[in-house]
Amino acid sequence: MKVIAEGIETREQANLLIALGCHTLQGYYYAKPAPMTDWTNNNHEKAKELRMVY
């Protein structure tokens, strides 16, 4: 099952959820809310750079 975790505010939270097998993370730790196109342009490069999509 793919899981999306919301509300990530610290690196520790992100690392724990990654270790638990979470596939996608989002929250203020990565960035403030932005248009979807900011994240999906260029094959999700911004999200991959911030380790939000694996």
HELIX and SHEET records of a PDB file:
HELIX    1   1 ARG A   11  ALA A   19  1                                   9    
HELIX    2   2 MET A   36  GLU A   49  1                                  14    
SHEET    1   A 2 ILE A   4  ALA A   5  0                                        
SHEET    2   A 2 THR A  24  LEU A  25  1                                        
END                                                                             
